Amino acid sequence: MTSWEMKAVLDSKKKMRTRLAALPYAEKLRLLEAMRERHLSISAARPKSTVAPLK
C-alpha cells in the first residue's frame, strides 16, 4: 500500500468517525442493533470449530 493510499484510508476513517459522532443517540442504537443482528447471522452460519479459542 502506498503512502497516498494509506492517507486516503486514514482520511476516510476520520470522516466516517466524525459523521458517526454527529448522529443522534437513537440512530447510533439502531446501527448497533443492526451490527448485532449481522454478527448473530454470521456466527450461526459458521461451522463450529473443534479447536478451543485463544484466551
N, C-alpha and C positions, 0 to 999 in steps of 0.2 A: 504494500500500500504506500503510495507516495505521500509526501508531506501535504500537498494540496488536497488530496483525497481525505486524509486524516482531519485536516482543518474543516473540510466540508461536513464530515461526520460530526465533529465536535460542535460546530455552529448549529447544525440541525438539532442535535440533542439539547443545546441551550434554548433554542426557540421552542422546542416541544415542552421542556420543563416550565418555561415562562407561561406558555399557553395553558398547561395543566394547572399551574398555580393560580391562574386567574379565574378558573372555573368556580361556580358556586359549589358549596359543600354537597348539596343533593346530587349534583351531576357527578362529583367525584365518587360518591357512594354507588351511583348507578354503574359507573365504569368498573369499580371494584367488584361489584356483583357479577358483571359480565365476564371479567377475568376469572373469577372464582368458578363460574359455570364452565368456561372453556377448560380450566385446569381439571375439573372433575371429569369432563368428557374425555380428555386426553388420557388421564390416569386410568379410566375404565377401559379404554381401547388398547392400552399397552399390555403385552404379555407379562405375566408375573415372573419375576426374577427368582432364581434359586440361590442366588448369592446374597449374603447379608449386606445391607447398606453400610457404607463407611460412616464412622462416627467421629 
